[in-house]
Amino acid sequence: MTIDTIPERASRYDPRQAAILAVFGMVSLSFIDNFVPVIAQDIGLWQFHASRSAMVLTGVLPVALIMGWRLKALSWRAVAWRSFCISLAMILYFGAVASLSVAQVAAGLLTSPIFVLLISWGFYGASIGRWRAMAAILGFVGVMLVLRPFGQDVSLMNCVPVAAGILYALGAIATRQYCADESETVLVLSFFGASAIWGVLGLVILSAKVTTPEIDGFFGTGWQDWTAQALFWTAAQGVVSVIGIAALFRAYLLAEASHVAVFEYSFLIAAGLWGYVLWGTVPDVLGVLGMVCIIGAGVVILRRSEAV
C-alpha cells in the first residue's frame, strides 16, 4: 500500500510513532479484507466498490469542506492517471480476495516495490545495482511459491494479484513523479471517486442480464438486493478502510517514505494471522517461504533505494 511521497510533512519527525501507525493501518486493513468472501456470497464486486466508495465520499467530503482541507488538484491529469492505476489495482485485488486467501493476494500486491524498481529502470533510466537486482529475483521466486501459477490447478485468478501489483507500482510511480505536491485529501478522494466510477460502469454493463453470485461469481455479478450481512460488511469495509488509510497517511507525515514502507509488509503477516484466527486457514511451508522471500526482497529494495 505504498504511498511514495506525501507533501505536507508533519512539524515533528517521529519514526517510532510512524511505525506504530503504519502497522496499525495494515493490521486493520488486513482484518477487514478477510470478510470480502462473506460479502461475495450476496453481492458482486461492482456493487461493492460503487457502494463502499459512495459511503466513504459521503462521509469524508463534508468533513473536508468543514475543515478547509485542500480539494483542488494541481494537476488533474496526473491525479486521474494515479487514481486510474491504483483503483484498477484494487478492483483486481478485491476480485481475487473473493477466491484466494488475503495472504495470497497480498503477496501479489506487495510485489509493487519490485515493479517500481523495474519500471523505473526500464522507462526512467534509474540504476538498479547488484543488490536490488538480486532482490527482484528473490521476490519473483517468492511470488511463484505463494501463487504457484503452474500445475493442474492453475487458473487465471492466480495471476490477478501480480497484475494488481504492477498497476499499484504504476500508481506509486505516478505519486512520486507527478503528484508529489498534491494534498493527501485530493489523493484519497480521487481514489475513491475512481473506484466508484469502476463500480458504476460494471453495474451498467451487467445490467443487461440477470446475474447471481452463485452462478456468475464476484466479478460477473450485477446489482443484487441488499442483505443485512452484505450491507453491514460493506459499510464496515468503508469505515475501517478510511481509518487504516488515515493511519498510513499520518505515518508518512511523521517519517521518511522508505522507513514507513518497510512496515507495510506487516499487512502480509497480519493477513496470514487473521486468516488463521477467523477461518482456520494455514499457509503451507512453500507459501510461508514465498512470503518471507517477498518481504525480504521488498525490504532490500526499499533500503537500497534509500541509500542510492
N, C-alpha and C positions, 0 to 999 in steps of 0.2 A: 504494500500500500504506500509505496514511497512517494513523498512529495519533495521534489528535489530542492526547491527554493521557495521560502516564504518571505516576502519582502519586508514586512513590518516587524522588526526584531523587538523582543522584549527589552525593557530597560535594564534587566539584570541577566547575567549568564548563570544558569543553574543546571548543569548536565545531569546531576542526580535526580532532580525533580523531573527533568525531561525524560529520563529513562523510565521512571515510575509511571508517568503519564502515557508514554508510548506502549509499555507493557499492558497497562490497564485498558487502553483503547483496543489493542489487539486481542486481549482475552475476552473483552466484551463482544467484539465483532465475531470472533470465532464461536462464542457461545450461541449467539442468536442465529448465526448462519446454519447451525446444526438443525434448526427447525424448518428450513426450506423444504425438505422432503415431506414434512407434515402439511405445509401449505400446498405443495404439489398434488396432494391427494384430492383437493377440492377445486382449485383454480389453475390457470395457466400462467406461464412466465410473463406474458404481455400484460395481463390484468394485474399481476403482482407489481410489475415495475410502474405502470401507469398510476396505480392506486397509492403505492408507497411514496412515489415522488410527489403526488398531489398532496398527501398528508404532510410531508416534510416542507414543501414550499408554502403551504397554507400556514404552517406553524412558525417557520423561520422568517419568512419575508416580512410580516408585520413587525416582528421584533427588530429586524434590521432597519426598518424605516423609523421606528420609535427611537432606537439607539443612535441613529445617524450614521450607520456603517456605510462605507462607500460601495455603491451599487453600479457605478458606471465603469465599464471596462475601458482600458486604454487602447486595446486593440481587439475588437470583437471577432475579427478573423482568426487571430491566434487563439483566443479563448474558445471559439467554436471548434477549431481543429482539436485542441486538447480535450474538450468535452466529448467530441465525437469518438476519439480513440478510447478514452477511459470508460465512457458509458457503454460502448460496444464490448469492451473487455469485461465489464460487469454483467452484461447480457449473457455472454458466453460462460462466465464464472458461475452465475446462479443457475443457468440452464444445466451445467454439468453437475452442480451440487445436488440436483434432484435425483441424479442417477448414481453418482460416485460419492465417496466419503468426502467430507470437508477437508480432511488432511490431504487426500489425494489431489483434489482440485487446487488447494492452496499451494501444494508443491509445484504445480504447473504455473500458477500465477506468480509465485515468488521467484521464478526464473527471470523476472524482468530485469534485475541488475545485469545478468549475463547478456541479455539482448540489448540493453542500453549500451553496454561495452561494445558489442559487435556492430551496432548501428552507428555509434559514434566513430568507430574505426572505419567502417565502410563508406559512410556518407559525409563525415565531418573531418576526416583525416586525423583523428585522435590516435596517439601512440598507445599500444596495448602493453607491451613488455612481457617478459617471460612469466612472471608470477600470475598476472591476470589471465594470460593465455592458458596456463595450466589450470587455473580456477574455472575458466569457461568449460574446459574439457571435463573437469570433475563434476561441474553442475550438470552437464549433459548426461554423464553416466548416472547421476542421481535421478534425473527425470526418467531415464529408461528403467531404473529399478523400481520407482514408485508407480509410474503409469503403465509400464510394460506394453507399449504399442506393437506387440508381436504375439504370435501363438494363435491358437484356435479360438480363444475367447475375445480377441481384439475387435473393437468397433471404432467407429468414427469418434465416439464420445471420449475415447482415451486420448485423442489428440486435441480436443477442445481446450483443456486447461493451458496447454502450451500456446495455442493461438491467443488465448486471453493474456498470457504473459507477454507475448510480442506486442499486442495492442497497448498493454499497460506501459511497456517500455517506451513506445512511441509517445504516449501521453506524458510520461515523465520527462522525456527529452524536450517536448513542447513546453512543459512547465519551466524548465531551466533555460531554454534558448529564447523563448518568445513571451513567456508570461511571468517573468521574474518580478516585475513591478506591479502586477495585479494584486488586488486585495484578496484575502482568503475568502471573504464573503462572496465576491464575484465568482471565484473558482468553485465554491461549494454549490451555490445556487445554479450556476450554469451546468454543472454536472447533473444535478437532479432534474433540471429542465430538459437536458438532452435525454436522460433516462425516460422521462415522461413522454417525450416525442416517440422514442422507440416503442414504448408500450402502446401508445395510441395507434401507431402505424400497424403494429402487429395485430391489434384488435380489429382494425378496419379490414385488413387483408383476410383475416379468418372469419369475418362476419358473414361471408357468403355461404358458409356451410355450418351445419350443426356439428359441434365437437364436444368431446368429453375427456377428462383427464385419463380415465381408464383405457380408452381406445387410442387417443391421439397423443398422449404424453404431455409433458410440461411445455415443450417447445410448440406443439401443434394445437394447443387448446385455446379457443377464443373465450369470449366473455361467458362467465358462469354466474348463477345466483350465489350470493354470498352465504357461506355457512358461518356459524359463530366461531368455529375453530379457525377458519381461514382469515376472517376479519381480525380476530384477536392477534394472531401471529404476524399478519401483515402490518398492523399498527405497531406491534412490539418491535418489528424489524425497523420501522421508520424511527421510532424513539431511540432505540439502542444504537442504531447506525449514526444518528446525529451526535449522541453522547460520545461514541467511540471516535468518530472523526474529529469532533471538537477537542477531545483529549489529545489526539495525534497532532492536530494543528497547534495546540498550545505547546506541545513538546518541541515542535520545530521552531517555535518562537523563543524557546529557552536555551537551545543548544544548536550546534552545527548539524547540518543535514546528514553528513556522513556518520556522525555519532548516533543520531536518533534512528537512522535507517537500519542499523545493525539490530536494534531491539524489535524491529518489526518482524523478525524471524520468530519471535515468541508466538506469533499467530499460528505457525505451523505446529509448534509443540502443543500449544493450548488446544488447537483443533483436534489433535490426536487424543488428548486427555479428556476433552468434553465428549468426544465420540465414545470413549470407553465408559465414562460416568453415566451418560444419558442413554446410550443404546447398546453398550456392551461390546462394541466393535474394537478389535485389537489388530493393529497393523502387523503383518508378518515380518520376519527378520530382514528380508530384502527391502521391504517398504521402509523400515526404520533406518536401514543403512543408506537408502536413497535420500531420505530426509536429511540425514547427517551430512551427506555429500553436498546437497543443495545449500544447506545452512553454511557449511564451511566455505563453499565457493562464493556465496554472496558476501560473507564477512571479509574474505580476502580481497575481493574486487572493490568493496567499499573502502577498506582501509588503504589499499594500494592506490586507489583513485585520490584519496585524501593526501597521500604522500607525494603524488606527481605534481 
